[in-house]
Amino acid sequence: MADARTFSCFSVGSIAGTYEEIYVPRIFIPWARLLLDRAALRPGEAVLDIATGPGTVARIAAEQVGPRGRVVGADFSEAMIAIAKGKPGLTSAAPVEYIVSPAAPLTVEEETFDVVTCQQGLQFFPDRAAAVREMYRALKPGGRVIAAVWREIALQPSFAALDAALRESLPADQAEPYGAPFRWPSAEALKVGFTDQGFTGVSITELRHPLTYEGGIAQAIATLAASPVASTIAALDAETATRLRSAAARHLAPLVDGGQVRTQMVSNLVTATKGV
Ligand SMILES: C[S@@+](CC[C@H](N)C(=O)[O-])C[C@H]1O[C@@H](n2cnc3c(N)ncnc32)[C@H](O)[C@@H]1O
């Protein structure tokens, strides 16, 4: 059950806190399970989760590899790592070690991991080629990588609705960063990005999964506080904030069903292997 803070548009706490409260249970945990289905982790394996955020994939991976396994979660955001470290311990799971590290250079030993995962991180990295090279370096020969990258925003209806509202209500340069998570959608670019760094058996799968904001339009709007425009939103004057809320409600209205926002998301998933 969401609390009052979740529904008080534009007044929620930190980006990492809002991300954890609204996005993680509704988007990132279900998608982490889909990603890990494809990883087919085995007991005792060592897993590195890059751009781990609040440890979403890392924690599920730890349960899947079990106490004989090892999991490292890396993220350059100290706020995200603090949330990950603050989560309750897991039983019958591998220990999870969290490190503050950019995707490149990555502060891990080479040829250490059986599996590298990266859920919705690649599109944010300033040097994607270097990041994929680091994934390769961290893997043991024969190791595998599984990474997820959203497809374009037009295929993610609630995000497209909020994007339209932002573009309608704010100057273009202030609205523009909102779409950043959805701007590296080409399956071909993903494939080339991994093949170029030496990976073999590179395969791209498109997956879709439902998304429900049971708190309805107010909860969907509250996600803006965990978006790339969070600081812009926090600084809006009352009149612009009201205009934005009403534009967002109008654009989200077609997705409302029984008071809930019901939609879906679409992502590309890349799987590849480091040859022996
Ligand atoms: C959309 S979140 C995904 C987090 C996590 N994988 C999950 O599924 O919940 C993107 C994450 O990428 C991290 N990130 C962005 N740029 C990064 C970089 N250059 N190096 C490491 N992490 C980065 C952010 O701090 C954030 O935690």
The ligand as an SDF file (V2000), in Angstrom:
LIG
                    3D

 27 29  0  0  0  0  0  0  0  0999 V2000
   17.1390    2.6280  -14.3300 C   0  0  0  0  0  0  0  0  0  0  0  0
   18.2750    2.3520  -13.0490 S   0  0  0  0  0  0  0  0  0  0  0  0
   18.3980    0.5870  -13.0460 C   0  0  0  0  0  0  0  0  0  0  0  0
   18.8750    0.0700  -11.7120 C   0  0  0  0  0  0  0  0  0  0  0  0
   18.8210   -1.4430  -11.5120 C   0  0  0  0  0  0  0  0  0  0  0  0
   19.5470   -2.1620  -12.5320 N   0  0  0  0  0  0  0  0  0  0  0  0
   17.4170   -1.9680  -11.3760 C   0  0  0  0  0  0  0  0  0  0  0  0
   17.0360   -2.8350  -12.1680 O   0  0  0  0  0  0  0  0  0  0  0  0
   16.6760   -1.5090  -10.4820 O   0  0  0  0  0  0  0  0  0  0  0  0
   19.7960    2.8560  -13.7850 C   0  0  0  0  0  0  0  0  0  0  0  0
   20.9840    2.7650  -12.8480 C   0  0  0  0  0  0  0  0  0  0  0  0
   22.1630    3.0420  -13.5970 O   0  0  0  0  0  0  0  0  0  0  0  0
   23.0710    3.6890  -12.7360 C   0  0  0  0  0  0  0  0  0  0  0  0
   24.0860    4.3220  -13.5780 N   0  0  0  0  0  0  0  0  0  0  0  0
   23.8840    5.3130  -14.4880 C   0  0  0  0  0  0  0  0  0  0  0  0
   25.0480    5.6330  -15.0800 N   0  0  0  0  0  0  0  0  0  0  0  0
   25.9990    4.8300  -14.5570 C   0  0  0  0  0  0  0  0  0  0  0  0
   27.4080    4.6650  -14.7810 C   0  0  0  0  0  0  0  0  0  0  0  0
   28.0520    5.4200  -15.6800 N   0  0  0  0  0  0  0  0  0  0  0  0
   28.0500    3.7240  -14.0760 N   0  0  0  0  0  0  0  0  0  0  0  0
   27.3920    2.9580  -13.1540 C   0  0  0  0  0  0  0  0  0  0  0  0
   26.0800    3.0730  -12.8970 N   0  0  0  0  0  0  0  0  0  0  0  0
   25.3880    3.9950  -13.5960 C   0  0  0  0  0  0  0  0  0  0  0  0
   22.1970    4.6410  -11.9520 C   0  0  0  0  0  0  0  0  0  0  0  0
   22.8130    5.0910  -10.7740 O   0  0  0  0  0  0  0  0  0  0  0  0
   20.9760    3.7610  -11.6930 C   0  0  0  0  0  0  0  0  0  0  0  0
   21.0970    3.0670  -10.4830 O   0  0  0  0  0  0  0  0  0  0  0  0
  1  2  1  0
  2  3  1  0
  2 10  1  0
  3  4  1  0
  4  5  1  0
  5  6  1  0
  5  7  1  0
  7  8  2  0
  7  9  1  0
 10 11  1  0
 11 12  1  0
 11 26  1  0
 12 13  1  0
 13 14  1  0
 13 24  1  0
 14 15  1  0
 14 23  1  0
 15 16  2  0
 16 17  1  0
 17 18  1  0
 17 23  2  0
 18 19  1  0
 18 20  2  0
 20 21  1  0
 21 22  2  0
 22 23  1  0
 24 25  1  0
 24 26  1  0
 26 27  1  0
M  CHG  2   2   1   9  -1
M  END
$$$$
